[in-house]
């Protein structure tokens, strides 16, 4: 039997479930405390595969690299204008577009795409579901784990220990308490809070007192 050359690049995908599990194993090894449940990781892998294939990527290593970049950079890294423009350039073959985004002239784009301010967590989801109306399903432990991960990231660089059931329960209580407090705040309260935050940001940029 003669196997076409391009099929050698897709051998792992012949068993889709095994390929998903291998990609999840790579995520666990490289990012052991990020998106902490298997359900979350699996959803991320499936979303990444679908988006990568829509960019024309087909090889096993490219699909896996695409998902790992979602973890290493940001889940929406491909939405950075320079990266998106290259991946969408139909005048080039998909493999060449993919190779070019790793050139030196994309260094600044990767730096910007990795910023916390650029992150859009909705890109962990299936691209066909991102624009769907908000779900009325009950909030799951995966949803709460995602919230806890986001809170940890906002506090500074990792590593982040896996969320425990107690932390998930505390997150629920903290969110409910915050919602109650916000509901009681007046416009004057919000204005005072905004002034406080603005002052803190100004002070943060000042050199330390001698």
DRENDO-1510 file (C-alpha; in Angstrom, 1 decimal, always signed):
<recs>
REC; n; res; u; v; w
REC; 1; UNK; +0.0; +0.0; +0.0 .
REC; 2; UNK; +1.3; +3.5; -0.9 .
REC; 3; UNK; +0.5; +6.3; +1.6 .
REC; 4; UNK; +0.3; +9.8; +0.1 .
REC; 5; UNK; +3.0; +12.0; +1.6 .
REC; 6; UNK; +0.5; +14.4; +3.1 .
REC; 7; UNK; -1.1; +11.6; +5.1 .
REC; 8; UNK; +2.2; +11.0; +7.0 .
REC; 9; UNK; +1.6; +14.4; +8.5 .
REC; 10; UNK; -1.9; +13.4; +9.7 .
REC; 11; UNK; -1.2; +9.9; +11.0 .
REC; 12; UNK; -2.2; +10.8; +14.6 .
REC; 13; UNK; -5.5; +12.2; +13.5 .
REC; 14; UNK; -6.5; +8.8; +12.1 .
REC; 15; UNK; -7.6; +8.1; +15.7 .
REC; 16; UNK; -9.2; +11.4; +16.7 .
REC; 17; UNK; -9.8; +10.5; +20.3 .
REC; 18; UNK; -6.2; +9.3; +20.8 .
REC; 19; UNK; -5.0; +12.6; +19.2 .
REC; 20; UNK; -7.1; +14.6; +21.5 .
REC; 21; UNK; -5.8; +12.7; +24.5 .
REC; 22; UNK; -2.2; +13.1; +23.3 .
REC; 23; UNK; -2.7; +16.9; +23.0 .
REC; 24; UNK; -4.3; +17.0; +26.5 .
REC; 25; UNK; -1.2; +15.2; +27.8 .
REC; 26; UNK; +1.0; +17.8; +26.2 .
REC; 27; UNK; -1.0; +20.6; +27.8 .
REC; 28; UNK; -0.8; +18.9; +31.3 .
REC; 29; UNK; +3.0; +18.6; +30.9 .
REC; 30; UNK; +3.6; +22.2; +29.7 .
REC; 31; UNK; +0.8; +23.9; +31.7 .
REC; 32; UNK; -0.1; +21.6; +34.6 .
REC; 33; UNK; -2.3; +24.1; +36.5 .
REC; 34; UNK; -3.9; +25.9; +33.7 .
REC; 35; UNK; -7.6; +25.2; +32.8 .
REC; 36; UNK; -7.7; +22.7; +35.5 .
REC; 37; UNK; -10.2; +20.0; +34.7 .
REC; 38; UNK; -10.2; +17.5; +31.8 .
REC; 39; UNK; -13.5; +18.8; +30.6 .
REC; 40; UNK; -12.1; +22.3; +30.2 .
REC; 41; UNK; -8.9; +21.1; +28.5 .
REC; 42; UNK; -10.9; +18.9; +26.1 .
REC; 43; UNK; -13.2; +21.8; +25.1 .
REC; 44; UNK; -10.1; +24.0; +24.5 .
REC; 45; UNK; -8.5; +21.3; +22.4 .
REC; 46; UNK; -11.6; +20.8; +20.2 .
REC; 47; UNK; -12.0; +24.6; +19.8 .
REC; 48; UNK; -8.4; +25.0; +18.9 .
REC; 49; UNK; -8.4; +22.2; +16.4 .
REC; 50; UNK; -11.5; +23.6; +14.7 .
REC; 51; UNK; -10.0; +27.1; +14.4 .
REC; 52; UNK; -6.7; +25.8; +13.2 .
REC; 53; UNK; -8.4; +23.8; +10.5 .
REC; 54; UNK; -10.3; +26.8; +9.4 .
REC; 55; UNK; -7.0; +28.5; +8.9 .
REC; 56; UNK; -6.1; +25.7; +6.6 .
REC; 57; UNK; -3.8; +23.8; +9.0 .
REC; 58; UNK; -3.9; +20.1; +8.7 .
REC; 59; UNK; -0.7; +18.5; +10.0 .
REC; 60; UNK; -0.7; +16.8; +13.4 .
REC; 61; UNK; +2.1; +19.0; +14.7 .
REC; 62; UNK; +0.5; +22.2; +13.5 .
REC; 63; UNK; -2.9; +21.4; +15.2 .
REC; 64; UNK; -1.1; +20.5; +18.4 .
REC; 65; UNK; +1.1; +23.6; +18.2 .
REC; 66; UNK; -1.9; +25.8; +17.6 .
REC; 67; UNK; -3.6; +24.6; +20.8 .
REC; 68; UNK; -0.4; +24.9; +22.8 .
REC; 69; UNK; -0.1; +28.5; +21.6 .
REC; 70; UNK; -3.5; +29.2; +23.0 .
REC; 71; UNK; -2.1; +28.2; +26.4 .
REC; 72; UNK; +1.3; +29.8; +26.0 .
REC; 73; UNK; +0.2; +33.1; +24.5 .
REC; 74; UNK; -3.6; +33.7; +24.8 .
REC; 75; UNK; -6.6; +31.7; +23.6 .
REC; 76; UNK; -7.3; +34.4; +21.0 .
REC; 77; UNK; -3.7; +34.9; +19.8 .
REC; 78; UNK; -4.8; +34.6; +16.2 .
REC; 79; UNK; -7.0; +37.7; +16.6 .
REC; 80; UNK; -4.0; +40.0; +16.8 .
REC; 81; UNK; -4.2; +42.2; +13.7 .
REC; 82; UNK; -0.8; +41.3; +12.3 .
REC; 83; UNK; -1.2; +37.6; +13.0 .
REC; 84; UNK; -4.8; +37.5; +11.7 .
REC; 85; UNK; -3.8; +39.3; +8.5 .
REC; 86; UNK; -1.1; +36.7; +7.8 .
REC; 87; UNK; -3.2; +33.7; +8.6 .
REC; 88; UNK; -6.0; +35.2; +6.4 .
REC; 89; UNK; -3.7; +35.9; +3.4 .
REC; 90; UNK; -5.2; +33.6; +0.8 .
REC; 91; UNK; -2.4; +34.3; -1.7 .
REC; 92; UNK; -0.2; +32.0; +0.3 .
REC; 93; UNK; -0.4; +28.3; +1.2 .
REC; 94; UNK; -1.6; +27.6; +4.7 .
REC; 95; UNK; +1.7; +26.0; +5.7 .
REC; 96; UNK; +3.6; +29.1; +4.5 .
REC; 97; UNK; +1.3; +31.5; +6.4 .
REC; 98; UNK; +1.8; +29.5; +9.5 .
REC; 99; UNK; +5.6; +29.5; +9.1 .
REC; 100; UNK; +5.8; +33.2; +8.5 .
REC; 101; UNK; +4.1; +34.2; +11.8 .
REC; 102; UNK; +7.1; +32.8; +13.6 .
REC; 103; UNK; +9.5; +35.1; +11.8 .
REC; 104; UNK; +11.4; +37.9; +13.6 .
REC; 105; UNK; +9.1; +40.6; +12.2 .
REC; 106; UNK; +6.3; +39.1; +14.3 .
REC; 107; UNK; +8.1; +39.4; +17.6 .
REC; 108; UNK; +6.2; +42.5; +18.7 .
REC; 109; UNK; +2.9; +41.0; +17.6 .
REC; 110; UNK; +3.5; +38.0; +19.8 .
REC; 111; UNK; +4.4; +40.2; +22.7 .
REC; 112; UNK; +1.2; +42.2; +22.3 .
REC; 113; UNK; -0.9; +39.0; +21.8 .
REC; 114; UNK; +0.4; +37.6; +25.1 .
REC; 115; UNK; -0.6; +40.6; +27.1 .
REC; 116; UNK; -3.3; +40.1; +29.8 .
REC; 117; UNK; -5.3; +43.0; +28.4 .
REC; 118; UNK; -5.5; +41.3; +25.0 .
REC; 119; UNK; -6.9; +38.1; +26.4 .
REC; 120; UNK; -10.5; +37.1; +25.5 .
REC; 121; UNK; -11.5; +34.0; +27.4 .
REC; 122; UNK; -14.4; +33.3; +25.1 .
REC; 123; UNK; -12.0; +31.9; +22.6 .
REC; 124; UNK; -11.6; +28.8; +24.7 .
REC; 125; UNK; -15.1; +27.9; +23.4 .
REC; 126; UNK; -16.1; +26.3; +20.2 .
REC; 127; UNK; -16.0; +29.1; +17.5 .
REC; 128; UNK; -19.5; +28.2; +16.4 .
REC; 129; UNK; -20.8; +28.8; +20.0 .
REC; 130; UNK; -18.9; +32.0; +20.9 .
REC; 131; UNK; -21.6; +34.3; +19.4 .
REC; 132; UNK; -24.6; +32.3; +20.7 .
REC; 133; UNK; -26.9; +33.8; +23.3 .
REC; 134; UNK; -25.7; +33.4; +26.9 .
REC; 135; UNK; -26.6; +30.0; +28.3 .
REC; 136; UNK; -29.2; +29.6; +30.9 .
REC; 137; UNK; -27.7; +26.3; +32.0 .
REC; 138; UNK; -26.7; +26.1; +35.7 .
REC; 139; UNK; -23.1; +27.2; +36.4 .
REC; 140; UNK; -20.8; +24.1; +36.5 .
REC; 141; UNK; -17.7; +23.4; +38.5 .
REC; 142; UNK; -15.8; +23.9; +35.3 .
REC; 143; UNK; -17.2; +27.4; +35.0 .
REC; 144; UNK; -16.2; +28.2; +38.6 .
REC; 145; UNK; -12.7; +26.7; +38.0 .
REC; 146; UNK; -12.3; +29.0; +35.1 .
REC; 147; UNK; -13.3; +32.0; +37.3 .
REC; 148; UNK; -10.7; +30.9; +39.9 .
REC; 149; UNK; -8.0; +30.5; +37.3 .
REC; 150; UNK; -8.8; +34.0; +36.0 .
REC; 151; UNK; -8.6; +35.5; +39.5 .
REC; 152; UNK; -5.2; +33.8; +40.1 .
REC; 153; UNK; -3.9; +35.1; +36.8 .
REC; 154; UNK; -5.0; +38.6; +37.6 .
REC; 155; UNK; -3.0; +38.5; +40.8 .
REC; 156; UNK; +0.3; +37.8; +39.0 .
REC; 157; UNK; +2.4; +35.2; +37.2 .
REC; 158; UNK; +2.0; +31.5; +38.1 .
REC; 159; UNK; +2.4; +28.7; +38.9 .
REC; 160; UNK; -1.2; +28.5; +40.1 .
REC; 161; UNK; -2.0; +25.5; +42.4 .
REC; 162; UNK; -5.1; +23.6; +41.1 .
REC; 163; UNK; -8.4; +24.9; +42.5 .
REC; 164; UNK; -9.8; +22.9; +45.4 .
REC; 165; UNK; -13.5; +22.3; +46.1 .
REC; 166; UNK; -13.2; +24.7; +49.0 .
REC; 167; UNK; -11.9; +27.4; +46.7 .
REC; 168; UNK; -14.7; +26.9; +44.2 .
REC; 169; UNK; -17.3; +27.2; +47.0 .
REC; 170; UNK; -15.5; +30.3; +48.3 .
REC; 171; UNK; -15.6; +31.8; +44.8 .
REC; 172; UNK; -19.4; +31.3; +44.7 .
REC; 173; UNK; -19.8; +33.0; +48.0 .
REC; 174; UNK; -17.5; +35.9; +47.1 .
REC; 175; UNK; -19.2; +36.5; +43.8 .
REC; 176; UNK; -22.7; +36.5; +45.4 .
REC; 177; UNK; -21.5; +38.9; +48.1 .
REC; 178; UNK; -19.9; +41.2; +45.5 .
REC; 179; UNK; -23.2; +41.2; +43.5 .
REC; 180; UNK; -25.2; +42.1; +46.6 .
REC; 181; UNK; -22.8; +45.0; +47.5 .
REC; 182; UNK; -22.8; +46.4; +43.9 .
REC; 183; UNK; -26.6; +46.4; +43.9 .
REC; 184; UNK; -26.6; +48.6; +46.9 .
REC; 185; UNK; -24.1; +51.1; +45.6 .
REC; 186; UNK; -25.3; +54.5; +44.4 .
REC; 187; UNK; -23.8; +56.5; +41.4 .
REC; 188; UNK; -21.9; +58.6; +44.0 .
REC; 189; UNK; -20.4; +55.5; +45.4 .
REC; 190; UNK; -19.2; +54.4; +42.0 .
REC; 191; UNK; -17.7; +57.8; +41.2 .
REC; 192; UNK; -15.8; +57.8; +44.5 .
REC; 193; UNK; -14.5; +54.3; +43.7 .
REC; 194; UNK; -13.4; +55.4; +40.3 .
REC; 195; UNK; -11.5; +58.3; +41.8 .
REC; 196; UNK; -9.8; +56.0; +44.3 .
REC; 197; UNK; -8.7; +53.6; +41.6 .
REC; 198; UNK; -7.4; +56.5; +39.4 .
REC; 199; UNK; -5.4; +57.9; +42.3 .
REC; 200; UNK; -3.9; +54.5; +43.0 .
REC; 201; UNK; -2.9; +54.1; +39.3 .
REC; 202; UNK; -1.2; +57.6; +39.3 .
REC; 203; UNK; +0.7; +56.7; +42.5 .
REC; 204; UNK; +1.8; +53.4; +41.0 .
REC; 205; UNK; +3.7; +55.3; +38.3 .
REC; 206; UNK; +5.6; +57.6; +40.8 .
REC; 207; UNK; +9.1; +56.8; +41.8 .
REC; 208; UNK; +9.5; +55.5; +45.3 .
REC; 209; UNK; +10.1; +58.2; +48.0 .
REC; 210; UNK; +13.8; +58.5; +49.1 .
</recs>
